[in-house]
Amino acid sequence: MEGLLPIWKERGMTSHDCVFKLRKILNMKKIGHSGTLDPDVDGVLPVAIGKATKVIEYMMDSEKIYTGEITLGFSTTTEDRSGEIVEKEPVSSEIDEASIDRVLSEFDGVITQTPPMYSAVKINGKRLYEYAREGKVIDRPSREVMIHSFDRTSDVKRDEENATLSFSFKVVCGKGTYVRTLAVDVGRKLGVPSHMSDLTREASSGFDREEALTLSQIQSLVDDGSIDDHILPLERALVHMPRYDLTKEEYLLVKNGSRLEREKYMKNKEDEIVFYYMNKAAAIYKVHPTKKDLIKPAKVLRNEMVV
């Protein structure tokens, strides 16, 4: 079995839980996922099976779409609703829809984020959430992420009893974006503590919720023998990358990992390119680290095709 299978991860499960259960359902070990989802978050979790696990890192490069809710008025240890309250402040009536929309628009483009302490980023061989559980706060390297759009999608709701304000949003973003941190930064710009009170991943790695299957649906497809019809080709993970179709002679070179002339294959001076043969991805090539006029294999995906 080989290919991609977008799963709809339900709440209460970790991404690792999904993979563990899928291995049992499909009765195979070589399965990996693209892009971790927190237990409180549901949504699209693309999974790679068999040889397709080679393209997981390229799946992560694709944009993602989230919908959710931001609540202003208090912040939490985890930046979402699962954490303990660390700061609370009544939201004034001066914060209205116009001011919220203005702040959201300020995030469009490349922004800098610092990973939250409750995240899977590794520092000195240890994940940040492990430090956080020990009550430690350590320095984290900031990184740039791309926000394609960030919009309010509902009216603003005021909770007079708790002096909070909440609204729904949709964000289209690049890899590595922490939506929880976006929610906190929105509050910071508005001058109040805040957190992400709800989140769903609507699309990831070119897959949307319409294609995603729950684990129970996958089990049913296995039981009736039709699961193969729902496993998608690994090429779906590479559609955002430059493509070159090989001749028979060129494929013989590529399948053996030969170095090639950069100028012939990378007309636009790309860093990576996908080589196809007979409409199937054969290899991903990248610029040679020391010989910039050459390209070399980053991944050989198929070297057994009949020529």
N, C-alpha and C positions, 0 to 999 in steps of 0.2 A: 504494500500500500504506500502511495506517494502522493503528496499534494498539500493543499491548504484547506482548512476547515474553519470558517468563522463561527465561534461559539457565542451564545448569549449568556454571559456570566450573571448568575442571579445573586442577589444580596445575601450576605451571611457566609459566603465562600471566599477563600483566597484564590488568586490565579493559580497557585500551586495545587490547591485542592482540585480545580478543574482538570488540570493536566493529569494528576494522579488518577482521578476517576475515569478520564478518557482512555488512559493506558489500559485499564481493566476492561472497559467496554469494547475497545478495538483489539485487545489482546496483543499489544505491541509496546515496546519500550521507547522507541526513538520518536519522541514527541516533544515539542517545545512551543512556547507561546511568545507572542510579540507584545510587549508593553503591559506591565503589571497594573492591575486594578485593585484598589483597596477593598476590603470586605464589605464596607458600607456602600460601595458603588456598584451599580449594575451596568451592563452594556456589552459592546462588541469586543471580544477577545479573540483575535486571529491566532490560529494554531497551525503549526507546520508539522507534517507527518513524514517519516522516512527521510528520503534524500532531500526533501524540501526544507529540512531544518537548516540546510546550508545557507538559505536566503533570509533567515530570521532578521539578521542585522540590517538588511536592506528594507525589510518591511517597516522597521522602526523609523525610517527616514520620511515616510509619508505623513501627510497632515492628518490631524484628528479633529473630530467635531464632538463637543460636549454641550449638554443642556443641564441646567441646574438652578440652584437658588442661593442667593447671598443674603445673610441676615446681618444687619447693623445693630450694634448695641452691646455686644459682648464678644470677646475672643476666647479661644480655647487652646489647650496645650498642643493639640494635634491639628489645629487650623480648620477642623471640621466639627460636626455635631457630636462625634464620639468622645471628644476630649473633655477634660475638666475646665471649668471657667477660670480664666486667669485675670481678666480685666472686664469691668462692666461700667457702662456709662449711658445714661438716657440719651436718645437721639432727639435732637431739637427739631422744631418745625421748619427751620431754615433749610434743612436738607430735603429738597424736592426732586421731582423727576428730571427737571432740566439740569440740575447740578449733578445728578447721578449720570445722566447721559453724557454730559461734558467730560466727566472723569473717565468713563468707559472708553470714550474716543481717544483719550490720551495714551491708551495702551497699544493702539494700532502700530504695527511695524516691529522692529527689533527692540526688545527690552532686556534688562538685566534682572535675573532672579537669583536669590540665594535659597538653596534647597532647605526645606523645613527639617527640623530635628527628627520628626517622625517620618522618615523616608528611607528608602533602601540604598541610598548612595553610600559607598564605602569610603571610609577615611582610616588610614593606617590599618587596613585589613579588617575593619569592623564596621558594620552597618550603623548608620546614624540612629535608627530607632533603638538599637541596642544601648547606645550611649544614653538616649533619652529615657529609657526605662530604668537606667541607673541614676537618673536625676542629674545627668551631666549635660552641659551645653558647651559645644566646642565650635571653633572657627570652621566655617564651611566655605569652599571656593564658590564665588558667584559665576554665573554663566549666562550667555546671551541666548534668548529664544525668540521665535517669530510668532507674532500674533497677527493673523490675517484679518480677523474681525472679532469684535466683542460688543454685543448688543443686549439691551434690556428687552425682554419679550413679554412682560406682563405689567400691569399696573403695580404701583408701589402699595404694599399693604402695611398699615400701622397697627401695632399691638399696643394699645394704650395702657393696658394693665402692666405689661413688662417693659414698656418704653422702648420697644424695638421696631425696626422697619425691615421689611424683606421684599425681594423682587426676584423674578425668574430671569435667566440670561441664556444666551447661546454664544459659544466661543469656538472659532475655527483657528487652530494653532499648529505649530510645528512640533517636532520631536523634543522631548525633554521638558515640556512645559508643566509646571505644577499649578493646576487650577486652584487648589486650596490656597496657594500663596497669592494668586491673582485676587481671590476674595479678600484676603487680609490687606493687600496693598490698596484695593479700592477703598476700604474703610480708612486706611491711613491717609489717603489723599482727601477724604471727606472729613477727617479729623475725629473719627470715632472708632472704637474697636469693632472688629467684624470677624465672621467666619463663613465657611461654605456649609450651608445647612442641607444641601441636597445635590447629588451629581449623578448623571447618566452619560456614558460614552455612546454616542449615536453612530459614530463611524471611526474606523481606524484601518490604516494600511490598504485603503481602497475598498473596504467592505463596509456595508451599512447594516442597520438592524433588520432590514428586509431579508438579507441573506443569512443572518445568524440563526443558529439552531441551539436549543437548550440541550442539556445532557440527556434528558428523558426522550426528546425527539430523536437524538442520535441513537440511543439504545433501541428505539422502535425501528429505525431504519436498518440497524444491524440485524435485528430479529427477523425482519422480512426480506433480508438479502439485498436491499437497494442502496446501501450506504455509499457504494462506489459512484453512484450517479450524482452524489452531492459533494464529493471531494474535488476541489478545483485545482487546475494545473499550477505549478509553482511559478509559472510565468506571470501570473496575476500580481505577484509581489514586486515585479521588476518593470512594470509598465511606465513608471515615472523616470526611468533611466534611458540614456541614449542607446540606440540599437544599431547593429550592423549585421547584415545577412551574409554568411560565409559561402564561398564556393566549396566544392568537394576538396579541392587541393588545400584551401585555407583551413578547413575543418581538421584535416589530418595534422596540420601544424598545431592548431589550437588544442586539440584533444591530448596532445603530448606535452602541452605546457610551453611551447616555443615562445621566445621573445619576438616581438614584431615591431615594425617601424611605426612610431607614434603618428607621424604626419599623414600616413596613408589612411589610418583608421579613425583618428580623432581630428576631424576637420575644424571643429570649434574649440579645440584645446580643452576638452573635458578632462576630468581627473579619472573617471571610470566609464566603461562602456560594456554593454552586454552583447556577446556574440551569439547569433542564432544560426542553426543549421536545420534545414527541413522544418522550419517554423517552431523549433524547440530551442530553449536557452541551453547553449553548450558550455559557456564559460563567462565569467566576469573578469575583465582585464583592467588594470590600473597602471598609472605612470610609474616607470621604474624609479626607485628612490634615489639612485645615484646617476643613472644614465637617462636624462630627461628626454632624449630623442627616441627612447624605446618604451614599450609597454610590456607588462608581464602579467601572468595570471594572479588574480586575487582569490578566485574560486573556480575550479573546474567542476562543472555541474553534471555534464554527461560526456563520457569518453567511450561509450560502448555502442553508439549509434552506427547502424550499417551504412557504409558509403558506397 
